[in-house]
Amino acid sequence: MSKQTQDDIIRVTKAMGEFLVEKNKAYGDSALDPVRVFSKAKTTEQILVRLDDKLSRLKKGQEYLGDDDIVDLIGYLFLLMIAKEREF
């Protein structure tokens, strides 16, 4: 693997981490620590539903202006990884 590829992977994953930290602050950590007023589903299941919703909107061509769908999907997958780690 080239040095540039290594540097790019580190740069992009670092930027993704910083984005997730800021977004989670804004949303009150709702993905990993949901309020559970109505849904009592496990955290992993709730994140999977969010991924399904996002993919459904993309499939139907109903994206929201200003959303970065790739970043959103990657973000949910990162959060899913964390949620799965916390289940054990």
N, C-alpha and C positions, 0 to 999 in steps of 0.2 A: 504494500500500500504506500502511496506517495505521501510525502510530508504535507502537501497541500490538502489531500483528502483527510488526513488525520486532523489537521488544523480546522478544516471546514466542519467536520463532525463535532469537534469540541466547541467551536463557535456557535453552531446552530443549536446544539443541545443546551449550551449555557444560556443562550437567548430564550429558548423555550422555557427553561427553568425560571428565569427572571419574569417572563410573561405570566407563567402560572402562579407564581407567588403574588404578583400584583393583582391578577384577576381574582384569585382566591381571597385576598384581602377585601376586594371590592364586593364580593359575593358572600362574605362572612363564612368562608370555608364550607359552604352549603353542599358541595359535592362529596366531601369526605366526612362531614359531620352534619348531616341533614337534620332539620328541625323535627321531622316525623309527626306533624300534626295529623295528616290524613294517611299517608303511606307508611307502613311499618316494614316495607321491604328492606332487605339487606342493602348496604351501601353499594356493593358490586352490582346488584340487580338494578339499582336506581341509575347508576352510571351507564349500564348497558341500554337502558331505556333512552337516556339522553343521546347516546350514539345512534340508536335506531331512529329517533326523531330527526336528528341532523341528516342522516343518510336519506330518510324519507323526503325531507325538504329538498335535498339536492336532486334526487331522482325525479321529483315533480317539477323541478325548475323554480322553486319558491325560496331561493336564498334571500337572506336579508341584506340590504345594501349596507356596505361597510364591514360585513363579516368576512373573515378570512377562513374559509371552510377547511382548508388543509390544516391550519394552525389549530382550529377548534377540534378537529378530529384527533390530531396528535395529542392535544392537551387532554382530551377525555381518555385516550388510551394510556397516557402517563398516569392520570389519576386512578384509572382502573388497576394499573400495576401496583400502585401504592395501597389501594383498598384491598386487593388480594393479599398483599403481604401482611396487612393488619388483621385479616381474618384468622390467621394462624398464630 
